[in-house]
Amino acid sequence: MDIPTLSMAMAEYNVSSSISLAVMSKILDTAEATGEVLTEMAASASVPGLGDNIDILA
């Protein structure tokens, strides 16, 4: 393999790696934001007294 071809292949790999890293970073940010929203929704959806009484005769 000649040097110019190797150089282009390495440059393409570096660009590809950079893009993959940027996409994964964006996915991680989105997942963290989604997790925070789901935690807030779960906390606000709690019903006071739920599960205090159990009907065992039904």
N, C-alpha and C positions, 0 to 999 in steps of 0.2 A: 504494500500500500504506500502510495507516495505521500509526502508531507502536506501538500495542499488539501488533498482529500481527507486526511486524518484531521487536519485543522478544522475543516468545515464540519466534519462529523462531531468533533468535540464541542464546537460552538453551538451546533444544533442541540446537542445533549444538554448543554448549560442553559439554553433558552427554555427547553422543554422542562427541565428541573425547576427553573424559576417560576414558570407558569403553574406547574403542579403545586408548588409550595404556596403560591398566592391563592390558588383555588381552595386548597385545604385550609388555609388560614381564614378565608371568607366563610367556608362551611362551618368551621369551629366557632366563629363569631355568631353565626346564625343559630347554631345549636345552643350556645350559651344563652342567647336572648330568648329563644323558644322555651328553654328550661326555666328561666326566670318568670316568664309569663305563665307557664303551667303551674309553677309553685304558687304564684299569686292567686291564680284562679282556684286552685285547690284549697287555699286558705280561706278565700272568700265564700266558697261553696259549702262550708261546713254548716251543719244544722244543729243548733243547740238542743241537747236532750236526746239526740238520736242514739238509740241503742240502750237507753236507760231502762226501758220496760220491754219485757219479752213475754209474749202470749204463748204459754206452753200448752194451753188447752185446745188450741186451734187445730 
